[in-house]
C-alpha cells in the first residue's frame, strides 16, 4: 500500500509491502506499535526507540507529539490522491488551523500576542499535561487573531487555545 505523508511543507511517499517499508524508495527498518490504554505509540526507527503520541483527527489528519513538539500529519493513500488530482478536489483555499489542546492540561505560558505573525515551528503555547510541558507550535505562517486562554488556566482536550488566520500579502 502506498501513502503520501505530509508534515509541514514536506511530503514523503511511504510504501508498506511484504518486503518491508520504504520511504521515497529507500528501505527503512521500522516497528510501530500502540501501547495499551491510550494514544502513546512505540516507534523503533533504524534501531532508535521513540515514544510518541498519535491521535487521529478525521480520515487523513493526525496530531503527533514527539519530544515535546507538536506535529500535524496528513496521510493520503495513493488511490485517494489520484482521484483528487483527476477531479481537482481538495484544491480549495486553506489557511492556518487553530492551536488546540492535544490533551487535558494547564496553560503554563503563552508565547505570542494577538496581532503577532508566527512562522512554521514557532512556539505558541506551552501546556503542562501529566507533569510534562508540551510546546504547541505553528504548522505554518499565520496571524494570531485571538487568544482564548490565559496562563494558569485548565484546558480540555481539543479546546481551541489560539486562533490563527492567513497572513495578507501586500502588493507593491
C-alpha positions in Angstrom: 0.0 0.0 0.0 1.3 3.5 -0.9 0.7 6.5 1.3 1.6 10.2 0.8 2.6 11.6 4.3 2.8 15.3 4.7 4.3 17.1 7.7 4.7 20.8 7.3 5.9 21.5 3.8 7.5 18.1 3.3 5.7 15.1 1.6 7.1 11.6 1.6 6.0 8.6 -0.3 5.7 5.7 2.2 5.2 2.2 0.8 4.2 -0.7 3.0 4.7 -4.1 1.4 5.6 -7.7 2.0 9.3 -6.9 1.8 9.0 -4.1 4.4 8.8 -0.3 4.4 10.3 2.2 2.0 10.3 6.0 2.3 10.8 7.8 -1.0 12.1 4.5 -2.4 14.7 3.9 0.4 14.1 0.8 2.6 14.0 1.6 6.3 13.9 -0.6 9.4 10.8 0.4 11.3 8.5 -1.1 14.0 5.4 1.0 15.1 3.0 -0.4 17.8 0.4 1.1 20.0 0.7 0.7 23.8 -2.4 -0.4 25.7 -4.8 2.2 27.1 -4.1 5.4 25.1 -2.6 7.3 22.2 1.0 6.5 23.1 2.9 4.6 20.5 6.3 2.9 20.4 8.3 3.7 17.3 11.6 1.9 16.6 13.3 3.6 13.6 16.6 2.3 12.3 17.4 0.9 15.7 16.5 4.0 17.7 13.5 3.9 20.1 11.0 6.7 20.3 7.7 7.2 22.2 5.1 9.4 20.6 1.5 10.3 21.0 -0.6 9.9 17.8 -4.2 11.0 17.7 -6.3 10.7 14.6 -8.2 13.8 13.6 -10.6 12.8 10.8 -9.9 10.4 8.0 -6.5 11.8 7.0 -5.2 14.1 9.8 -3.0 13.0 12.7 -1.7 15.1 15.6 1.7 13.8 16.7 3.6 14.7 19.8 7.3 13.8 19.8 9.9 15.1 22.3 7.7 18.0 23.3 6.9 19.1 19.8 3.5 19.0 18.1 3.4 18.0 14.5 0.4 17.7 12.3 0.5 15.0 9.6 -1.7 14.4 6.6 -1.8 10.7 5.4 -3.4 10.1 2.0 -3.4 6.7 0.2 -2.4 6.6 -3.5 -5.9 5.9 -4.8 -7.4 8.9 -3.0 -4.5 11.2 -4.2 -5.0 10.1 -7.8 -8.8 10.7 -7.6 -8.2 14.1 -6.2 -5.8 15.0 -8.9 -8.2 13.9 -11.6 -11.2 15.6 -10.1 -9.5 18.7 -8.8 -10.9 18.0 -5.3 -9.0 19.3 -2.3 -7.5 22.3 -4.2 -9.7 24.9 -2.5 -8.4 27.6 -0.2 -6.8 26.6 3.1 -5.4 28.5 5.9 -3.7 28.1 9.2 -5.5 25.8 11.7 -6.2 26.9 15.2 -3.9 25.7 18.0 -5.9 23.2 20.1 -5.1 21.4 23.3 -3.9 17.8 22.5 -5.0 16.6 25.9 -6.3 18.0 29.2 -3.8 20.1 31.0 -2.8 23.6 32.3 -1.6 26.5 30.3 1.9 27.3 31.6 2.9 30.1 29.2 1.6 31.9 26.2 4.4 32.8 23.8 2.5 35.1 21.4 0.2 38.1 21.5 -2.8 39.0 19.3 -1.5 40.6 16.1 1.8 38.6 16.0 2.7 36.9 12.8 4.1 33.4 13.5 6.3 31.2 11.4 6.2 27.4 11.0 7.6 25.7 14.1 7.3 28.8 16.2 6.1 28.2 19.8 2.6 29.4 20.6 1.5 28.0 23.9 3.1 25.7 26.5 0.6 23.3 28.1 1.6 21.1 31.1 0.0 17.6 31.0 0.9 14.5 33.0 3.8 16.5 34.6 5.4 17.3 31.2 5.5 20.6 29.4 4.4 20.4 25.8 5.2 23.3 23.5 2.4 23.7 20.8 3.8 25.2 17.6 2.5 26.8 14.5 2.2 24.4 11.5 2.7 27.3 9.1 2.8 31.0 8.8 -0.2 32.7 10.4 -1.5 35.8 12.1 -2.6 35.4 15.8 -6.2 36.8 15.7 -7.4 35.6 19.1 -6.1 34.1 22.3 -8.8 32.1 24.1 -6.9 31.2 27.3 -4.7 32.7 29.9 -1.7 31.4 31.9 -2.7 29.1 34.7 -6.0 28.1 33.0 -7.1 24.5 32.9 -7.9 23.3 29.4 -9.7 20.3 28.0 -8.6 18.1 25.1 -9.4 19.6 21.7 -10.2 23.0 23.3 -9.2 25.9 21.0 -6.4 27.9 22.6 -5.3 30.3 19.8 -6.9 31.3 16.5 -4.7 31.9 13.5 -5.6 33.5 10.2 -3.8 33.7 6.8 -1.3 36.5 6.6 -2.3 39.1 4.0 0.3 39.7 1.4 0.6 43.3 0.4 1.4 44.1 -3.2 3.7 47.0 -4.1 
